[in-house]
Amino acid sequence: MVKLTDIVDRIEGARVTGPGDTEVAGITVDSREVEQGCMFVARMGARFDGNSFIPEAVRRGAAAVMTSRSESVDIPHVIVPDTGLALGPASSTVYGDPTRALNLTGITGTNGKTTVAYILESIIRSCGFSPGVMGTVSYRYAGNEVQARLTTAEACHIHRMARRMLDAGVTHLVMEVSSHALDLHRVDACSFNGAVYTNLSQDHLDYHGDMESYGKSKVRLFSEHLKEVPGAWAVINADDEWAGRMAQAAPGPVYTYSTESAKADIHARRFRIGRDGISADIRTPRGPVEIRSRLWGKHNLENILAAFSAGYAAGLDLDGLVSGIESLDRVPGRLELVHDDGESAVLVDYAHTPQALSSVIDALRPLTPGRLVVVFGCGGDRDRAKRPLMGQAVAGASDIVLVTTDNPRTEDPSDIIAGILPGVESSGHAELNPDELGSARNGYHVQADRRKAIRLAVRSARKGDTVLIAGKGHEDYQILGEKKIHFDDREEVIEAVRDQKGAVV
């Protein structure tokens, strides 16, 4: 437990109203999470004013409140200029600065964060350490796993989880860091030992407005958050156009990786990519290393290089790096093979940006002797400008396209699909009826019901075809209006195959 005066000392312009020696055992921005002895932070959100939930927090036993204005309740207040900026250092203080005792690596970029995190987790374990991960799929450590609600959690949840990990014996923490998290100060007061940058392509422009603002938010991981730990390193994808700006922002050692440039510190000199996975000869400053992986596609070679470079920068053993890469056989919802009967294969992937879709389709094309069939949609209440670009990315490189829903949220699915179709039609694909999907060489079909679209794709697949179900990956839900319903693409594929084959997969 810490005193309010300890918290105030970490926050510029903060002051206490009431007894400064009041002790708090936890901190939260959600009044529903308040327990006896907890401090409630009344933050102004996009939809709600946290101050309106202070009475509920008090009823639940809050020991104190943090707010940007005085409130008429009979518990101590910590008054701060900005609750959003104060939440990180306050949370770190309450939980005893847990990230300072962990070897913390942040991973940012539009695509690849989750896969890099999984590979790095496997590497850390192979090197004899205890990894913890906070990422898009889950927060996991020491045999525990909690489903993630956000790619990067709120600051109070980050520090609370980091404390649990530290107490459970975790030595190395791997964290996916989103642009939203950087912009909203969720990783403030985290002590990063290193950071990885994968790539930048169009996404989240509904929030950031333009690519320049989006890119600058990523730069902040290097320019602002690597300063706290002396010698904190940066790993940069040398093949990305933002590489120079990321590297220039880093205050400490910079390591680059590449599949193209021999000038990079970590370079894949020779590689082979097939249906059995990836093999590569990697050049490092410490000599050549050969690796094998069961992951598919060139984009996963890039992800392997990113994780390898992070382990290298952190001083991990080369043999451990290799064994960690080779022991990982799958990443949930990332080119995850769900069905392969020797005739056709069905994979599920999280790709939901134009660049990610292009990368995944490019990975599957040389591994597909027949047709490449893609099922995808776009999220509702999100960046509308990328919808035709996604349609173009899919139709331009695949044969049969089924346009469907993703998470429509509060938008009419037909409006979302209407935004996708100009991109699909720009490729010259003609519209097909369901009965033509099995015989046509190319074309597209619209089926707004995602379950029916998946079943159509599975039913229409013929010998040599590859079916890709894109957009949701590991997610086991669909958001319709304000409701979240259970929906898992992998389960739907299995059910569709069962119906098609009349047998258990």
Secondary structure, 3 states (H helix, E strand, C coil): CEEHHHHHCCCCCCEEECCCCCEECEEECCHHHCCCCEEEECCECCCCEHHHHHHHHHHCCCCEEEECCCCCCCCCEEECCCHHHHHHHHHHHHCCCHHHCCEEEEEECCCCHHHHHHHHHHHHHHCCCCEEEECCCEEEECCEEEECCCCCCCHHHHHHHHHHHHHCCCCEEEEECCHHHHHCCCCCCCCCCEEEECCCCCCCHHHHCCHHHHHHHHHHHHHCCCCCCCCCEEEEECCCCCHHHHHHHCCCCEEEEECCCCCCCEEEEEEEEECCEEEEEEEECCEEEEEEECCCCHHHHHHHHHHHHHHHHCCCCHHHHHHHHHHCCCCCCCCEEEEECCCCEEEEECCCCHHHHHHHHHHHHHHCCCCEEEEECCCCCCCCCHHHHHHHHHHCCCCEEEECCCCCECCCHHHHHHHHHHHHHCCCCCECCHHHCCCCCCEEEECCCHHHHHHHHHHHCCCCCEEEEECCCCCCEEEECCEEEECCHHHHHHHHHHHHHCCCC
